[in-house]
Amino acid sequence: MLPRLSIFVLLPSSLAADALDLRQKTLKVGSVGRALAIFRVDKVCVYNDDDSRVKNQTAEAKLITALLRYMEAPQYLRKLLFPRTEELRYAGLLPPMRTPHHPLEGEKCGPGDYREGVVIEVGRDRSLLEIGLPEKATTGEKLRVGQRLTVRLDKRSGNLIAVTPVTKAEIPEYWGYEVLTAKSLADALNDLKADYVVGTSRYGQNLYEAVQAIKSNNPSSAAVVFGGPYTGLFEICERQGVDADKLFDVVVNTIPEQGVATVRTEEALLTTLALLNVLVLG
């Protein structure tokens, strides 16, 4: 078993371009966000795949990142973090995450528990935070209004809870994914700097044959790259002028002998992460 393997996912900006309208795009991205959380993905990067059939790559990438970031944020912080925008018109259709950092009422409210917070006021010697509890949180660190951070709950004093800011690395359970963007596939991989890069394609080798190679490299992080609804990874690499053999350590086919003409990106994502979870992480 690979201990504490960090998983990064790369998705094309054309991901939802084949959906008919904003409502359908929102539902599609919602299924992606759930898959990322189910399989404990640490980072997801939306890269520009330069597909000529997509009218506005920038707008498509903006929509995907806005929805994924909205999903990842705890419900009690969303009004503070996200103004009303066109991208979030159908955000109410997004499925709940129910990750550890999305506590229900009565959960994660005692000393030693972790919560997400947003700075709502900064004084001379303290910062006040909204943490989704009846009491506000306070820390002696001078922060920035609107800043989001993770905190550990300490002692209650009246209508305030003293908290200590912490890093995600200090938390012993899955704490959501980070959303990034990149101008190209090569830029995305360069930014993520994963130890091992797995491409996915119907022309790739059987995953079972690649599993031992992945394990023998014993990476601390692995990036899994997906193509778009119109073109696969090899076509994207050719279009962007990069050599697929140099970008990927292995290219796998996680749905051999597929029974449909094309497998949607969100379907490939769920299938691939499930198989990696069993064969590599299990």
PyRosetta script that sets phi, psi and omega in degrees:
from pyrosetta import init, pose_from_sequence

init()
pose = pose_from_sequence("MLPRLSIFVLLPSSLAADALDLRQKTLKVGSVGRALAIFRVDKVCVYNDDDSRVKNQTAEAKLITALLRYMEAPQYLRKLLFPRTEELRYAGLLPPMRTPHHPLEGEKCGPGDYREGVVIEVGRDRSLLEIGLPEKATTGEKLRVGQRLTVRLDKRSGNLIAVTPVTKAEIPEYWGYEVLTAKSLADALNDLKADYVVGTSRYGQNLYEAVQAIKSNNPSSAAVVFGGPYTGLFEICERQGVDADKLFDVVVNTIPEQGVATVRTEEALLTTLALLNVLVLG")
pose.set_psi(1, 140.4)
pose.set_omega(1, 177.3)
pose.set_phi(2, -87.3)
pose.set_psi(2, 114.9)
pose.set_omega(2, -176.4)
pose.set_phi(3, -73.2)
pose.set_psi(3, 129.8)
pose.set_omega(3, 172.1)
pose.set_phi(4, 52.4)
pose.set_psi(4, 45.4)
pose.set_omega(4, 178.0)
pose.set_phi(5, -72.1)
pose.set_psi(5, 123.0)
pose.set_omega(5, 176.8)
pose.set_phi(6, -84.1)
pose.set_psi(6, 133.0)
pose.set_omega(6, -178.6)
pose.set_phi(7, -109.3)
pose.set_psi(7, 126.5)
pose.set_omega(7, 174.4)
pose.set_phi(8, -113.8)
pose.set_psi(8, 142.2)
pose.set_omega(8, 179.2)
pose.set_phi(9, -122.1)
pose.set_psi(9, 135.4)
pose.set_omega(9, 176.7)
pose.set_phi(10, -114.4)
pose.set_psi(10, 125.5)
pose.set_omega(10, -177.7)
pose.set_phi(11, -123.9)
pose.set_psi(11, 143.3)
pose.set_omega(11, -178.9)
pose.set_phi(12, -77.8)
pose.set_psi(12, 154.0)
pose.set_omega(12, 178.8)
pose.set_phi(13, -67.5)
pose.set_psi(13, -16.5)
pose.set_omega(13, 177.6)
pose.set_phi(14, -84.6)
pose.set_psi(14, 6.3)
pose.set_omega(14, -175.0)
pose.set_phi(15, -44.8)
pose.set_psi(15, -49.0)
pose.set_omega(15, -175.0)
pose.set_phi(16, -106.6)
pose.set_psi(16, 11.7)
pose.set_omega(16, -174.7)
pose.set_phi(17, -67.1)
pose.set_psi(17, -22.3)
pose.set_omega(17, -179.1)
pose.set_phi(18, -86.6)
pose.set_psi(18, -4.0)
pose.set_omega(18, 176.9)
pose.set_phi(19, -74.7)
pose.set_psi(19, 148.6)
pose.set_omega(19, -171.8)
pose.set_phi(20, -71.2)
pose.set_psi(20, -36.4)
pose.set_omega(20, -175.5)
pose.set_phi(21, -152.5)
pose.set_psi(21, 179.5)
pose.set_omega(21, -176.9)
pose.set_phi(22, -61.1)
pose.set_psi(22, -36.3)
pose.set_omega(22, 179.1)
pose.set_phi(23, -62.0)
pose.set_psi(23, -46.6)
pose.set_omega(23, -179.8)
pose.set_phi(24, -67.9)
pose.set_psi(24, -37.3)
pose.set_omega(24, 176.9)
pose.set_phi(25, -62.1)
pose.set_psi(25, -41.9)
pose.set_omega(25, 179.8)
pose.set_phi(26, -62.1)
pose.set_psi(26, -43.2)
pose.set_omega(26, 179.1)
pose.set_phi(27, -63.5)
pose.set_psi(27, -39.9)
pose.set_omega(27, -179.8)
pose.set_phi(28, -65.0)
pose.set_psi(28, -47.3)
pose.set_omega(28, 179.6)
pose.set_phi(29, -65.4)
pose.set_psi(29, -33.1)
pose.set_omega(29, 177.2)
pose.set_phi(30, -60.9)
pose.set_psi(30, -40.4)
pose.set_omega(30, 178.1)
pose.set_phi(31, -67.3)
pose.set_psi(31, -33.2)
pose.set_omega(31, 176.8)
pose.set_phi(32, -66.6)
pose.set_psi(32, -46.3)
pose.set_omega(32, 179.6)
pose.set_phi(33, -58.8)
pose.set_psi(33, -41.1)
pose.set_omega(33, 177.6)
pose.set_phi(34, -62.6)
pose.set_psi(34, -43.7)
pose.set_omega(34, 179.9)
pose.set_phi(35, -62.2)
pose.set_psi(35, -41.7)
pose.set_omega(35, 178.4)
pose.set_phi(36, -59.0)
pose.set_psi(36, -42.5)
pose.set_omega(36, -178.5)
pose.set_phi(37, -72.9)
pose.set_psi(37, -41.3)
pose.set_omega(37, -179.4)
pose.set_phi(38, -55.6)
pose.set_psi(38, -42.9)
pose.set_omega(38, -175.5)
pose.set_phi(39, -102.0)
pose.set_psi(39, 22.8)
pose.set_omega(39, 168.6)
pose.set_phi(40, 55.9)
pose.set_psi(40, 44.2)
pose.set_omega(40, 176.9)
pose.set_phi(41, -70.4)
pose.set_psi(41, 134.6)
pose.set_omega(41, -176.4)
pose.set_phi(42, -87.9)
pose.set_psi(42, -38.8)
pose.set_omega(42, -179.5)
pose.set_phi(43, -139.8)
pose.set_psi(43, 142.0)
pose.set_omega(43, 172.7)
pose.set_phi(44, -127.6)
pose.set_psi(44, 129.7)
pose.set_omega(44, -178.9)
pose.set_phi(45, -118.1)
pose.set_psi(45, 126.5)
pose.set_omega(45, 176.5)
pose.set_phi(46, -94.8)
pose.set_psi(46, 113.0)
pose.set_omega(46, -177.3)
pose.set_phi(47, -106.2)
pose.set_psi(47, 147.8)
pose.set_omega(47, 177.6)
pose.set_phi(48, -74.7)
pose.set_psi(48, 120.3)
pose.set_omega(48, -179.0)
pose.set_phi(49, -101.8)
pose.set_psi(49, 6.9)
pose.set_omega(49, 171.8)
pose.set_phi(50, 54.2)
pose.set_psi(50, 42.0)
pose.set_omega(50, 179.7)
pose.set_phi(51, -84.2)
pose.set_psi(51, 122.0)
pose.set_omega(51, -175.9)
pose.set_phi(52, -67.1)
pose.set_psi(52, -18.4)
pose.set_omega(52, 179.6)
pose.set_phi(53, -80.3)
pose.set_psi(53, -7.9)
pose.set_omega(53, 178.3)
pose.set_phi(54, -97.2)
pose.set_psi(54, 118.7)
pose.set_omega(54, -173.8)
pose.set_phi(55, -64.4)
pose.set_psi(55, -41.5)
pose.set_omega(55, -175.6)
pose.set_phi(56, -138.8)
pose.set_psi(56, 92.2)
pose.set_omega(56, -178.7)
pose.set_phi(57, -60.2)
pose.set_psi(57, -38.9)
pose.set_omega(57, -177.9)
pose.set_phi(58, -64.1)
pose.set_psi(58, -44.5)
pose.set_omega(58, 179.7)
pose.set_phi(59, -64.8)
pose.set_psi(59, -39.0)
pose.set_omega(59, 179.2)
pose.set_phi(60, -65.0)
pose.set_psi(60, -43.2)
pose.set_omega(60, 179.0)
pose.set_phi(61, -65.2)
pose.set_psi(61, -39.9)
pose.set_omega(61, 178.8)
pose.set_phi(62, -61.9)
pose.set_psi(62, -40.5)
pose.set_omega(62, 179.3)
pose.set_phi(63, -64.8)
pose.set_psi(63, -47.9)
pose.set_omega(63, -178.2)
pose.set_phi(64, -60.6)
pose.set_psi(64, -47.9)
pose.set_omega(64, -177.4)
pose.set_phi(65, -66.5)
pose.set_psi(65, -38.6)
pose.set_omega(65, 179.3)
pose.set_phi(66, -62.3)
pose.set_psi(66, -44.5)
pose.set_omega(66, -178.8)
pose.set_phi(67, -68.9)
pose.set_psi(67, -41.6)
pose.set_omega(67, 179.5)
pose.set_phi(68, -66.2)
pose.set_psi(68, -39.8)
pose.set_omega(68, 178.2)
pose.set_phi(69, -67.7)
pose.set_psi(69, -38.3)
pose.set_omega(69, 177.8)
pose.set_phi(70, -63.1)
pose.set_psi(70, -44.9)
pose.set_omega(70, 179.2)
pose.set_phi(71, -61.1)
pose.set_psi(71, -40.9)
pose.set_omega(71, -175.6)
pose.set_phi(72, -69.9)
pose.set_psi(72, -28.5)
pose.set_omega(72, -177.5)
pose.set_phi(73, -73.8)
pose.set_psi(73, 137.9)
pose.set_omega(73, 175.2)
pose.set_phi(74, -57.6)
pose.set_psi(74, 146.9)
pose.set_omega(74, -175.6)
pose.set_phi(75, -56.7)
pose.set_psi(75, -37.2)
pose.set_omega(75, -174.7)
pose.set_phi(76, -72.6)
pose.set_psi(76, -7.9)
pose.set_omega(76, 179.6)
pose.set_phi(77, -108.9)
pose.set_psi(77, -7.3)
pose.set_omega(77, -170.4)
pose.set_phi(78, -63.3)
pose.set_psi(78, -40.2)
pose.set_omega(78, -179.8)
pose.set_phi(79, -65.6)
pose.set_psi(79, -28.2)
pose.set_omega(79, 178.9)
pose.set_phi(80, -79.5)
pose.set_psi(80, -29.9)
pose.set_omega(80, -173.0)
pose.set_phi(81, -96.7)
pose.set_psi(81, -25.1)
pose.set_omega(81, -171.7)
pose.set_phi(82, -126.8)
pose.set_psi(82, 110.0)
pose.set_omega(82, 172.9)
pose.set_phi(83, -70.4)
pose.set_psi(83, 164.1)
pose.set_omega(83, 178.2)
pose.set_phi(84, -68.1)
pose.set_psi(84, 125.6)
pose.set_omega(84, 178.3)
pose.set_phi(85, -137.5)
pose.set_psi(85, 164.5)
pose.set_omega(85, 178.9)
pose.set_phi(86, -62.3)
pose.set_psi(86, -37.1)
pose.set_omega(86, -178.8)
pose.set_phi(87, -60.3)
pose.set_psi(87, -29.4)
pose.set_omega(87, -175.4)
pose.set_phi(88, -101.0)
pose.set_psi(88, 16.5)
pose.set_omega(88, -176.9)
pose.set_phi(89, -56.9)
pose.set_psi(89, -39.6)
pose.set_omega(89, -178.2)
pose.set_phi(90, -107.3)
pose.set_psi(90, 26.8)
pose.set_omega(90, -177.9)
pose.set_phi(91, -60.4)
pose.set_psi(91, -24.2)
pose.set_omega(91, 178.0)
pose.set_phi(92, -64.3)
pose.set_psi(92, -16.1)
pose.set_omega(92, 178.7)
pose.set_phi(93, -84.9)
pose.set_psi(93, -11.1)
pose.set_omega(93, -178.5)
pose.set_phi(94, -67.5)
pose.set_psi(94, 137.7)
pose.set_omega(94, -179.7)
pose.set_phi(95, -72.3)
pose.set_psi(95, 151.0)
pose.set_omega(95, 177.6)
pose.set_phi(96, -68.0)
pose.set_psi(96, 148.1)
pose.set_omega(96, -178.5)
pose.set_phi(97, -82.0)
pose.set_psi(97, -47.1)
pose.set_omega(97, -177.5)
pose.set_phi(98, 56.2)
pose.set_psi(98, 37.0)
pose.set_omega(98, 170.5)
pose.set_phi(99, -81.7)
pose.set_psi(99, 167.0)
pose.set_omega(99, -178.8)
pose.set_phi(100, -56.0)
pose.set_psi(100, -27.8)
pose.set_omega(100, -179.0)
pose.set_phi(101, -90.2)
pose.set_psi(101, 12.0)
pose.set_omega(101, 172.0)
pose.set_phi(102, -117.2)
pose.set_psi(102, 67.2)
pose.set_omega(102, -173.6)
pose.set_phi(103, -71.4)
pose.set_psi(103, 148.8)
pose.set_omega(103, 171.4)
pose.set_phi(104, -82.3)
pose.set_psi(104, 171.3)
pose.set_omega(104, 178.7)
pose.set_phi(105, -58.3)
pose.set_psi(105, 130.5)
pose.set_omega(105, 179.7)
pose.set_phi(106, 91.5)
pose.set_psi(106, -6.4)
pose.set_omega(106, 178.7)
pose.set_phi(107, -97.9)
pose.set_psi(107, 148.7)
pose.set_omega(107, 174.3)
pose.set_phi(108, 49.0)
pose.set_psi(108, 56.3)
pose.set_omega(108, -178.1)
pose.set_phi(109, -129.1)
pose.set_psi(109, 13.4)
pose.set_omega(109, -179.5)
pose.set_phi(110, -112.3)
pose.set_psi(110, 168.7)
pose.set_omega(110, 179.2)
pose.set_phi(111, -55.1)
pose.set_psi(111, 134.1)
pose.set_omega(111, -179.5)
pose.set_phi(112, 93.1)
pose.set_psi(112, -14.6)
pose.set_omega(112, 177.8)
pose.set_phi(113, -77.6)
pose.set_psi(113, 158.4)
pose.set_omega(113, 179.1)
pose.set_phi(114, -110.3)
pose.set_psi(114, 145.3)
pose.set_omega(114, 175.5)
pose.set_phi(115, -146.4)
pose.set_psi(115, 160.3)
pose.set_omega(115, 171.9)
pose.set_phi(116, -90.3)
pose.set_psi(116, 143.7)
pose.set_omega(116, 179.8)
pose.set_phi(117, -140.3)
pose.set_psi(117, 163.2)
pose.set_omega(117, 175.0)
pose.set_phi(118, -129.2)
pose.set_psi(118, 134.1)
pose.set_omega(118, -179.8)
pose.set_phi(119, -71.6)
pose.set_psi(119, 125.0)
pose.set_omega(119, -179.3)
pose.set_phi(120, -112.8)
pose.set_psi(120, -13.5)
pose.set_omega(120, 179.8)
pose.set_phi(121, -159.0)
pose.set_psi(121, 139.8)
pose.set_omega(121, 178.7)
pose.set_phi(122, -126.2)
pose.set_psi(122, 122.5)
pose.set_omega(122, 177.9)
pose.set_phi(123, -106.1)
pose.set_psi(123, -168.7)
pose.set_omega(123, -177.0)
pose.set_phi(124, -69.4)
pose.set_psi(124, -33.5)
pose.set_omega(124, -175.2)
pose.set_phi(125, -129.2)
pose.set_psi(125, 13.2)
pose.set_omega(125, 179.6)
pose.set_phi(126, -163.2)
pose.set_psi(126, 164.5)
pose.set_omega(126, 173.8)
pose.set_phi(127, -123.5)
pose.set_psi(127, 141.5)
pose.set_omega(127, -179.0)
pose.set_phi(128, -107.5)
pose.set_psi(128, 135.6)
pose.set_omega(128, -174.9)
pose.set_phi(129, -126.6)
pose.set_psi(129, 146.5)
pose.set_omega(129, 167.5)
pose.set_phi(130, -89.7)
pose.set_psi(130, 124.9)
pose.set_omega(130, -179.1)
pose.set_phi(131, -127.6)
pose.set_psi(131, 14.4)
pose.set_omega(131, 175.6)
pose.set_phi(132, 79.0)
pose.set_psi(132, 18.0)
pose.set_omega(132, 176.9)
pose.set_phi(133, -118.1)
pose.set_psi(133, 164.0)
pose.set_omega(133, 178.3)
pose.set_phi(134, -56.2)
pose.set_psi(134, -33.2)
pose.set_omega(134, 178.1)
pose.set_phi(135, -92.7)
pose.set_psi(135, 150.2)
pose.set_omega(135, 171.8)
pose.set_phi(136, -85.4)
pose.set_psi(136, 161.0)
pose.set_omega(136, 179.5)
pose.set_phi(137, -103.8)
pose.set_psi(137, 153.6)
pose.set_omega(137, 179.6)
pose.set_phi(138, -139.0)
pose.set_psi(138, 143.1)
pose.set_omega(138, 176.5)
pose.set_phi(139, -139.4)
pose.set_psi(139, 150.4)
pose.set_omega(139, 179.7)
pose.set_phi(140, -75.2)
pose.set_psi(140, -8.3)
pose.set_omega(140, 179.3)
pose.set_phi(141, -78.5)
pose.set_psi(141, 138.3)
pose.set_omega(141, 177.2)
pose.set_phi(142, -85.8)
pose.set_psi(142, 110.5)
pose.set_omega(142, -175.1)
pose.set_phi(143, -110.2)
pose.set_psi(143, -164.5)
pose.set_omega(143, -178.3)
pose.set_phi(144, -118.2)
pose.set_psi(144, 132.8)
pose.set_omega(144, 178.6)
pose.set_phi(145, -57.9)
pose.set_psi(145, 130.9)
pose.set_omega(145, -177.8)
pose.set_phi(146, 93.6)
pose.set_psi(146, -9.3)
pose.set_omega(146, -179.4)
pose.set_phi(147, -71.6)
pose.set_psi(147, 136.2)
pose.set_omega(147, 175.3)
pose.set_phi(148, -100.1)
pose.set_psi(148, 138.8)
pose.set_omega(148, 178.9)
pose.set_phi(149, -154.5)
pose.set_psi(149, 165.0)
pose.set_omega(149, 177.7)
pose.set_phi(150, -101.0)
pose.set_psi(150, 137.3)
pose.set_omega(150, -177.2)
pose.set_phi(151, -133.3)
pose.set_psi(151, 155.4)
pose.set_omega(151, 171.7)
pose.set_phi(152, -104.8)
pose.set_psi(152, 129.7)
pose.set_omega(152, -178.8)
pose.set_phi(153, -73.6)
pose.set_psi(153, 134.6)
pose.set_omega(153, 177.4)
pose.set_phi(154, -111.7)
pose.set_psi(154, -119.4)
pose.set_omega(154, -175.0)
pose.set_phi(155, -96.3)
pose.set_psi(155, 147.7)
pose.set_omega(155, 172.2)
pose.set_phi(156, -88.5)
pose.set_psi(156, 142.3)
pose.set_omega(156, 175.5)
pose.set_phi(157, -144.1)
pose.set_psi(157, 100.3)
pose.set_omega(157, -177.0)
pose.set_phi(158, 67.1)
pose.set_psi(158, -124.0)
pose.set_omega(158, -179.3)
pose.set_phi(159, -100.1)
pose.set_psi(159, 23.3)
pose.set_omega(159, 178.1)
pose.set_phi(160, -128.1)
pose.set_psi(160, 152.0)
pose.set_omega(160, 174.6)
pose.set_phi(161, -122.1)
pose.set_psi(161, 122.1)
pose.set_omega(161, 175.6)
pose.set_phi(162, -72.2)
pose.set_psi(162, 134.8)
pose.set_omega(162, -178.8)
pose.set_phi(163, -133.2)
pose.set_psi(163, 159.9)
pose.set_omega(163, 177.0)
pose.set_phi(164, -122.2)
pose.set_psi(164, 122.1)
pose.set_omega(164, 175.7)
pose.set_phi(165, -61.9)
pose.set_psi(165, 140.2)
pose.set_omega(165, 179.9)
pose.set_phi(166, -134.4)
pose.set_psi(166, 166.5)
pose.set_omega(166, 174.2)
pose.set_phi(167, -95.0)
pose.set_psi(167, 159.8)
pose.set_omega(167, 179.7)
pose.set_phi(168, -61.5)
pose.set_psi(168, -30.8)
pose.set_omega(168, -178.8)
pose.set_phi(169, -63.8)
pose.set_psi(169, -22.9)
pose.set_omega(169, -179.3)
pose.set_phi(170, -80.6)
pose.set_psi(170, -11.7)
pose.set_omega(170, -174.2)
pose.set_phi(171, -92.0)
pose.set_psi(171, 128.6)
pose.set_omega(171, -173.1)
pose.set_phi(172, -82.5)
pose.set_psi(172, 11.6)
pose.set_omega(172, 179.7)
pose.set_phi(173, -139.3)
pose.set_psi(173, 168.4)
pose.set_omega(173, -177.5)
pose.set_phi(174, -63.8)
pose.set_psi(174, 133.0)
pose.set_omega(174, -172.4)
pose.set_phi(175, -128.2)
pose.set_psi(175, 35.7)
pose.set_omega(175, 174.6)
pose.set_phi(176, 87.5)
pose.set_psi(176, 176.4)
pose.set_omega(176, -177.1)
pose.set_phi(177, -112.7)
pose.set_psi(177, 157.1)
pose.set_omega(177, 174.2)
pose.set_phi(178, -101.8)
pose.set_psi(178, 138.9)
pose.set_omega(178, -177.7)
pose.set_phi(179, -106.5)
pose.set_psi(179, 125.5)
pose.set_omega(179, -179.8)
pose.set_phi(180, -123.9)
pose.set_psi(180, 166.6)
pose.set_omega(180, 174.2)
pose.set_phi(181, -133.1)
pose.set_psi(181, 157.0)
pose.set_omega(181, 178.4)
pose.set_phi(182, -148.6)
pose.set_psi(182, 152.3)
pose.set_omega(182, -176.7)
pose.set_phi(183, -77.9)
pose.set_psi(183, -16.1)
pose.set_omega(183, 179.1)
pose.set_phi(184, -158.4)
pose.set_psi(184, 170.6)
pose.set_omega(184, 178.4)
pose.set_phi(185, -64.8)
pose.set_psi(185, -44.2)
pose.set_omega(185, 179.8)
pose.set_phi(186, -62.5)
pose.set_psi(186, -41.1)
pose.set_omega(186, 178.0)
pose.set_phi(187, -62.6)
pose.set_psi(187, -39.9)
pose.set_omega(187, -179.6)
pose.set_phi(188, -61.5)
pose.set_psi(188, -46.9)
pose.set_omega(188, -179.7)
pose.set_phi(189, -67.0)
pose.set_psi(189, -36.1)
pose.set_omega(189, 177.8)
pose.set_phi(190, -65.2)
pose.set_psi(190, -38.2)
pose.set_omega(190, 179.7)
pose.set_phi(191, -70.1)
pose.set_psi(191, -39.4)
pose.set_omega(191, -176.2)
pose.set_phi(192, -76.3)
pose.set_psi(192, -34.1)
pose.set_omega(192, 178.0)
pose.set_phi(193, 52.9)
pose.set_psi(193, 47.9)
pose.set_omega(193, 177.9)
pose.set_phi(194, -71.4)
pose.set_psi(194, 149.5)
pose.set_omega(194, 178.7)
pose.set_phi(195, -70.1)
pose.set_psi(195, -29.5)
pose.set_omega(195, -176.8)
pose.set_phi(196, -141.8)
pose.set_psi(196, 135.1)
pose.set_omega(196, -175.1)
pose.set_phi(197, -119.5)
pose.set_psi(197, 122.5)
pose.set_omega(197, -179.0)
pose.set_phi(198, -110.7)
pose.set_psi(198, 117.3)
pose.set_omega(198, 172.9)
pose.set_phi(199, -90.4)
pose.set_psi(199, 154.3)
pose.set_omega(199, 178.1)
pose.set_phi(200, -122.7)
pose.set_psi(200, 132.3)
pose.set_omega(200, -178.1)
pose.set_phi(201, -162.7)
pose.set_psi(201, 149.9)
pose.set_omega(201, 175.3)
pose.set_phi(202, -67.3)
pose.set_psi(202, -13.8)
pose.set_omega(202, 178.3)
pose.set_phi(203, -98.1)
pose.set_psi(203, 5.2)
pose.set_omega(203, 179.5)
pose.set_phi(204, -80.1)
pose.set_psi(204, 174.6)
pose.set_omega(204, 178.8)
pose.set_phi(205, -81.0)
pose.set_psi(205, 163.4)
pose.set_omega(205, 179.1)
pose.set_phi(206, -61.8)
pose.set_psi(206, 135.6)
pose.set_omega(206, -176.4)
pose.set_phi(207, -58.6)
pose.set_psi(207, -36.8)
pose.set_omega(207, -178.3)
pose.set_phi(208, -59.5)
pose.set_psi(208, -35.2)
pose.set_omega(208, 179.9)
pose.set_phi(209, -71.3)
pose.set_psi(209, -24.7)
pose.set_omega(209, -176.8)
pose.set_phi(210, -92.3)
pose.set_psi(210, -15.5)
pose.set_omega(210, -173.7)
pose.set_phi(211, -59.3)
pose.set_psi(211, -47.1)
pose.set_omega(211, -178.2)
pose.set_phi(212, -63.2)
pose.set_psi(212, -36.2)
pose.set_omega(212, 178.1)
pose.set_phi(213, -65.1)
pose.set_psi(213, -39.6)
pose.set_omega(213, 178.5)
pose.set_phi(214, -63.8)
pose.set_psi(214, -46.6)
pose.set_omega(214, -177.8)
pose.set_phi(215, -65.9)
pose.set_psi(215, -39.0)
pose.set_omega(215, -176.7)
pose.set_phi(216, -66.1)
pose.set_psi(216, -26.3)
pose.set_omega(216, 176.4)
pose.set_phi(217, -75.6)
pose.set_psi(217, -18.6)
pose.set_omega(217, 177.4)
pose.set_phi(218, 47.2)
pose.set_psi(218, 53.8)
pose.set_omega(218, -177.9)
pose.set_phi(219, -74.0)
pose.set_psi(219, 155.3)
pose.set_omega(219, 173.3)
pose.set_phi(220, -91.8)
pose.set_psi(220, -15.5)
pose.set_omega(220, 177.1)
pose.set_phi(221, -146.4)
pose.set_psi(221, 145.3)
pose.set_omega(221, 178.9)
pose.set_phi(222, -135.7)
pose.set_psi(222, 134.8)
pose.set_omega(222, 177.0)
pose.set_phi(223, -104.5)
pose.set_psi(223, 135.2)
pose.set_omega(223, 178.8)
pose.set_phi(224, -117.2)
pose.set_psi(224, 123.0)
pose.set_omega(224, -170.0)
pose.set_phi(225, -112.4)
pose.set_psi(225, 135.2)
pose.set_omega(225, -178.2)
pose.set_phi(226, -121.4)
pose.set_psi(226, 147.5)
pose.set_omega(226, 174.6)
pose.set_phi(227, -85.8)
pose.set_psi(227, -171.8)
pose.set_omega(227, -174.2)
pose.set_phi(228, -105.4)
pose.set_psi(228, -177.0)
pose.set_omega(228, -178.8)
pose.set_phi(229, -71.5)
pose.set_psi(229, -18.6)
pose.set_omega(229, -177.9)
pose.set_phi(230, -107.9)
pose.set_psi(230, -33.8)
pose.set_omega(230, -177.8)
pose.set_phi(231, -138.4)
pose.set_psi(231, 148.1)
pose.set_omega(231, 179.6)
pose.set_phi(232, -87.0)
pose.set_psi(232, -177.4)
pose.set_omega(232, -174.8)
pose.set_phi(233, -62.5)
pose.set_psi(233, -42.9)
pose.set_omega(233, -177.3)
pose.set_phi(234, -63.4)
pose.set_psi(234, -38.1)
pose.set_omega(234, 177.9)
pose.set_phi(235, -68.8)
pose.set_psi(235, -38.2)
pose.set_omega(235, 178.2)
pose.set_phi(236, -64.6)
pose.set_psi(236, -42.9)
pose.set_omega(236, 178.6)
pose.set_phi(237, -61.7)
pose.set_psi(237, -43.8)
pose.set_omega(237, 179.3)
pose.set_phi(238, -63.4)
pose.set_psi(238, -41.2)
pose.set_omega(238, -179.2)
pose.set_phi(239, -64.9)
pose.set_psi(239, -34.4)
pose.set_omega(239, -177.4)
pose.set_phi(240, -95.0)
pose.set_psi(240, 4.2)
pose.set_omega(240, 173.9)
pose.set_phi(241, 71.2)
pose.set_psi(241, 35.0)
pose.set_omega(241, 178.5)
pose.set_phi(242, -123.1)
pose.set_psi(242, 154.0)
pose.set_omega(242, -178.4)
pose.set_phi(243, -89.7)
pose.set_psi(243, 117.3)
pose.set_omega(243, -179.0)
pose.set_phi(244, -59.5)
pose.set_psi(244, -35.1)
pose.set_omega(244, -179.3)
pose.set_phi(245, -63.5)
pose.set_psi(245, -28.6)
pose.set_omega(245, 179.7)
pose.set_phi(246, -86.5)
pose.set_psi(246, -25.6)
pose.set_omega(246, -178.2)
pose.set_phi(247, -79.9)
pose.set_psi(247, -37.8)
pose.set_omega(247, -171.7)
pose.set_phi(248, -111.9)
pose.set_psi(248, 140.0)
pose.set_omega(248, 172.7)
pose.set_phi(249, -75.6)
pose.set_psi(249, -31.5)
pose.set_omega(249, 177.2)
pose.set_phi(250, -156.5)
pose.set_psi(250, 148.0)
pose.set_omega(250, 173.2)
pose.set_phi(251, -119.0)
pose.set_psi(251, 125.5)
pose.set_omega(251, -173.3)
pose.set_phi(252, -119.9)
pose.set_psi(252, 154.5)
pose.set_omega(252, 172.6)
pose.set_phi(253, -112.0)
pose.set_psi(253, 108.1)
pose.set_omega(253, -176.5)
pose.set_phi(254, -90.9)
pose.set_psi(254, -2.5)
pose.set_omega(254, 176.8)
pose.set_phi(255, -132.4)
pose.set_psi(255, 69.3)
pose.set_omega(255, -179.8)
pose.set_phi(256, -65.5)
pose.set_psi(256, 146.9)
pose.set_omega(256, 180.0)
pose.set_phi(257, 54.6)
pose.set_psi(257, 44.8)
pose.set_omega(257, -179.2)
pose.set_phi(258, -57.9)
pose.set_psi(258, 143.5)
pose.set_omega(258, -175.7)
pose.set_phi(259, -91.0)
pose.set_psi(259, 4.2)
pose.set_omega(259, 179.8)
pose.set_phi(260, -125.6)
pose.set_psi(260, 159.9)
pose.set_omega(260, -177.7)
pose.set_phi(261, -62.7)
pose.set_psi(261, -42.7)
pose.set_omega(261, 179.6)
pose.set_phi(262, -137.5)
pose.set_psi(262, 145.7)
pose.set_omega(262, 175.0)
pose.set_phi(263, -103.9)
pose.set_psi(263, 125.8)
pose.set_omega(263, -178.8)
pose.set_phi(264, -67.7)
pose.set_psi(264, 152.0)
pose.set_omega(264, -177.3)
pose.set_phi(265, -58.0)
pose.set_psi(265, -42.9)
pose.set_omega(265, -179.3)
pose.set_phi(266, -66.3)
pose.set_psi(266, -29.0)
pose.set_omega(266, 176.3)
pose.set_phi(267, -73.3)
pose.set_psi(267, -42.4)
pose.set_omega(267, 177.2)
pose.set_phi(268, -63.8)
pose.set_psi(268, -38.1)
pose.set_omega(268, 178.7)
pose.set_phi(269, -59.6)
pose.set_psi(269, -51.8)
pose.set_omega(269, -178.1)
pose.set_phi(270, -62.5)
pose.set_psi(270, -44.7)
pose.set_omega(270, -179.6)
pose.set_phi(271, -63.4)
pose.set_psi(271, -47.5)
pose.set_omega(271, -176.3)
pose.set_phi(272, -65.3)
pose.set_psi(272, -46.1)
pose.set_omega(272, -179.6)
pose.set_phi(273, -64.7)
pose.set_psi(273, -35.9)
pose.set_omega(273, 178.5)
pose.set_phi(274, -64.6)
pose.set_psi(274, -44.1)
pose.set_omega(274, -179.9)
pose.set_phi(275, -68.2)
pose.set_psi(275, -41.6)
pose.set_omega(275, 176.8)
pose.set_phi(276, -62.2)
pose.set_psi(276, -37.7)
pose.set_omega(276, 179.1)
pose.set_phi(277, -60.2)
pose.set_psi(277, -40.3)
pose.set_omega(277, -177.8)
pose.set_phi(278, -80.9)
pose.set_psi(278, -47.7)
pose.set_omega(278, -169.8)
pose.set_phi(279, -84.1)
pose.set_psi(279, -32.4)
pose.set_omega(279, -176.4)
pose.set_phi(280, -104.3)
pose.set_psi(280, -46.3)
pose.set_omega(280, -176.4)
pose.set_phi(281, -88.0)
pose.set_psi(281, -25.1)
pose.set_omega(281, -175.6)
pose.set_phi(282, -75.8)
pose.dump_pdb("model.pdb")
